[in-house]
Amino acid sequence: MMLSRAKPAVGGDLPHTDKRKKKGRKIPKLEELLSQRDFTGAITLLEFKRHVGEQEEDTNLWIGYCAFHLGDYKRALEEYENATKEENCNPEVWVNLACTYFFLGMYKQAEAAGFKAPKSRLQNRLLFHLAHKEK
């Protein structure tokens, strides 16, 4: 069968979208996306809310968390460094920043940020790995 501009192909109707189905869709919640490990979707949602001015609490931390888990360590680093410059910086940002430095091979910076973090199992584990890197 050859297609021709003079004679259109004969076939079934073109698929159409039912507008009623689109009205029922809802925007997923951040918690849902994180529990499904849909980090790309979570970043998209957070960036949209940031753009609209409807930010979640600790938006920088969540975007950094999602970027880190997607392997985008440079993006995570940017978000965490911006979070450390905020007035009421969440102390958890320091251990996340230290882990990001570690994955980027920036061991001195990772150690400095790790010591600023509150005591936790993650901080202990990070400092343990850094001690082995120094040998």
C-alpha positions as CSV (number, residue, x, y, z in Angstrom):
1,M,0.0,0.0,0.0
2,M,1.4,3.4,-1.0
3,L,0.5,6.6,0.8
4,S,-0.4,9.5,-1.4
5,R,-1.3,13.1,-0.6
6,A,-4.0,13.0,-3.2
7,K,-5.7,10.1,-1.7
8,P,-5.5,9.8,2.1
9,A,-5.1,6.4,3.7
10,V,-8.4,4.9,4.7
11,G,-8.6,3.5,8.2
12,G,-10.0,3.8,11.6
13,D,-10.8,7.0,13.4
14,L,-8.0,9.0,14.8
15,P,-7.6,8.5,18.5
16,H,-9.0,11.3,20.6
17,T,-8.5,12.2,24.2
18,D,-11.4,12.2,26.5
19,K,-11.3,15.5,28.4
20,R,-13.3,14.1,31.2
21,K,-10.5,11.7,32.1
22,K,-8.0,14.5,32.5
23,K,-10.1,16.4,35.0
24,G,-9.9,13.5,37.5
25,R,-6.1,13.4,37.6
26,K,-4.5,14.8,40.7
27,I,-1.0,16.0,41.4
28,P,0.9,13.4,43.4
29,K,2.1,14.3,46.9
30,L,5.9,14.5,47.6
31,E,5.6,11.7,50.1
32,E,4.0,9.4,47.5
33,L,6.8,10.1,45.0
34,L,9.5,9.5,47.5
35,S,8.0,6.3,48.8
36,Q,7.8,5.1,45.1
37,R,11.5,6.2,44.7
38,D,10.4,8.4,41.8
39,F,13.1,11.0,42.4
40,T,12.7,12.5,39.0
41,G,9.0,13.1,39.6
42,A,9.8,14.5,43.1
43,I,12.3,17.0,41.7
44,T,9.9,18.0,39.0
45,L,7.1,18.6,41.6
46,L,9.5,20.5,44.0
47,E,10.8,22.7,41.2
48,F,7.3,23.5,40.0
49,K,6.2,24.4,43.5
50,R,9.4,26.6,43.9
51,H,8.6,28.3,40.6
52,V,5.0,29.0,41.5
53,G,6.0,30.2,45.0
54,E,4.3,27.3,46.8
55,Q,7.5,25.8,48.3
56,E,7.5,22.8,50.6
57,E,9.5,23.0,53.9
58,D,13.2,22.3,53.3
59,T,12.8,22.4,49.5
60,N,16.6,22.6,49.0
61,L,17.2,19.6,51.1
62,W,14.6,17.5,49.3
63,I,15.8,18.5,45.8
64,G,19.4,17.7,47.0
65,Y,18.2,14.4,48.4
66,C,16.5,13.4,45.1
67,A,19.5,14.6,43.0
68,F,21.9,12.6,45.2
69,H,19.8,9.5,44.8
70,L,19.7,10.0,41.0
71,G,23.5,10.2,40.9
72,D,23.5,13.9,40.1
73,Y,26.0,14.8,42.8
74,K,26.9,18.3,41.4
75,R,23.2,19.3,41.5
76,A,22.9,17.9,45.0
77,L,26.1,19.9,46.0
78,E,24.6,23.1,44.7
79,E,21.3,22.6,46.6
80,Y,23.0,21.6,49.9
81,E,25.5,24.5,49.7
82,N,22.6,26.9,49.1
83,A,20.8,25.4,52.1
84,T,23.9,26.0,54.4
85,K,23.7,29.7,53.5
86,E,20.1,30.0,54.8
87,E,19.5,31.8,58.1
88,N,17.8,28.8,59.8
89,C,19.8,26.0,58.3
90,N,18.6,22.5,59.1
91,P,21.6,20.8,60.8
92,E,21.0,17.6,58.8
93,V,22.2,19.4,55.7
94,W,25.8,19.1,56.9
95,V,25.9,15.3,56.8
96,N,24.1,15.2,53.4
97,L,26.6,17.8,52.1
98,A,29.5,15.7,53.5
99,C,28.2,12.6,51.8
100,T,27.9,14.5,48.5
101,Y,31.5,15.7,48.8
102,F,32.6,12.2,49.5
103,F,31.0,10.8,46.4
104,L,32.6,13.7,44.4
105,G,36.0,12.6,45.8
106,M,36.4,15.9,47.8
107,Y,37.5,14.2,51.0
108,K,38.9,17.2,52.9
109,Q,35.6,19.1,52.4
110,A,33.6,16.0,53.3
111,E,35.5,15.7,56.6
112,A,35.0,19.4,57.4
113,A,31.3,19.2,56.7
114,G,31.0,15.9,58.5
115,F,32.3,17.3,61.7
116,K,29.7,20.1,61.5
117,A,26.9,17.6,61.4
118,P,25.0,16.5,64.5
119,K,26.0,13.0,65.8
120,S,24.2,10.3,63.9
121,R,24.8,6.8,62.5
122,L,25.3,8.3,59.0
123,Q,27.9,10.8,60.3
124,N,29.8,8.0,62.1
125,R,29.8,5.8,59.0
126,L,30.9,8.7,56.8
127,L,33.8,9.6,59.1
128,F,34.8,5.9,59.2
129,H,35.0,5.8,55.4
130,L,37.0,9.0,55.3
131,A,39.5,7.6,57.8
132,H,40.1,4.7,55.5
133,K,40.6,7.0,52.5
134,E,43.4,8.9,54.3
135,K,45.6,5.8,54.6
